[in-house]
């Protein structure tokens, strides 16, 4: 099942053991190397501190949140040694510029959808510049079309790359 980015955040984290709300999700921690959501920053319901919920600790996803075993699965940022490099990158995908390999500007990422089972980002929703948007509107880029991710932009394969030259002329 795919969910948009806004449907992943601002959700409750519920404990099976105490049967209560233990935190609220604030934002996703995205690994730019493979576009996987490794965890979520969340606000602790008890002392209002910022903690991290790793996706591997989520037992179940429900309509209004995530179910975990207990409050103990929430970790402080400084305790996550394996994720330190990814956390330090502070990768934010929304707002990234999208270009093709041939440096043609496509637009900016406005949203993304994630597969809940694997927590991999599957689709990017890209708003095209105004002069391109009149005819077609927003674009949906599949993860298989992504060629490279840099700190400033996402580079995708050429959109008309596999279309024969004669067909390209009729499309344009």
Secondary structure, 3 states (H helix, E strand, C coil): CEEEHHHHCCCEEEECCCCEEEEEEEEEEEECCCCEEEEEEEEECCCCCEEEEEHHHCCEEECCEEEECCHHHCECHHHCCCCHHHHHHCCCCCCCEEEECCCCEEEEEEEEEEECCCCEEEEEEEECCHHHHHHHCCEEEEHHHEEEECCCEEEECCCCCCCCHHHHHHHC
